[in-house]
Amino acid sequence: MCCEPVASDCRYALRDNELTVHQLDGNTERRVIGSGAELRTVLEQTFQIALVEAPELQAVLDRIACGRNKQAPP
């Protein structure tokens, strides 16, 4: 999963379970999202994405947050 909205004072990037914040002054902060609940909060609050309450979605968010979203090669 990749997301990248632009805010007035910084740019956010989310790749799998790593959130990166690029400040206008050139500083970059990175943090690992540790749970599906935290990932949901980041998507809803930082990226303004409305997510439904569904067990299937929560399972996917949990898997991404734990770094298990990679599918095995065919």
N, C-alpha and C positions, 0 to 999 in steps of 0.2 A: 504494500500500500504506500502510495506517495501522495502528499498534499503540500501545497505551498501558497498560502495566502500572503498578501502584502499588507502590512499595517503602516501607519504614518511614521512610526519611529523605528521600526525594525521589520525583518522578514522572517517568517517561520517556515521551517521545513520539517516534515514528518516522513520518515522512511522506516517502515516496519515499526519497531518499538523505540526508535531514537528520534527525539525532538531536538532540533537545532534552531537557535535564535541568532540571527545575524543582525547586529546593531548597526546603525548608520555610521557610528564612529569607527567601525572596522572590527570591533570585538565580536567574538562568536562564543556562544555558550551551547553546550550539548548536555543532554541528560537522557537516561534510559527510562522508558516507561515500564514500571514494574508489575502492573496488573491490568486486567481488562477494565476494571472500574476506573482506573486512572486514565487509560486510553480513551474511554468514553467521555470523561470530563474534558480532556484535551480536545477531542474532536468537536464536542458541543460548545465549549467556551472559547477556545482559541481559534478554531476554524469555522465556528458558527454553522456546524452541520447538525441538523435535527435527526436524531436516531430514534427508532422505534424501540419499545421494550419488547424484546423477543428472546426466548432462551437460545435459539439458533444463533442470533447475532451476538449474544453475550459469549457464547462458546467460541465464536470466531475471534472476537476481541481478546478473550483470554489466551487463545492460541498465539495470536500476533504478539501480545505483550510478553509472552514467555519465549518468544523467538522460535516458535514451532510452526510458522506459517509457510515454510519452504516445502514445496512438494518434491517428492523423489523424482529423479529423472526417469523418462520412459524406458 
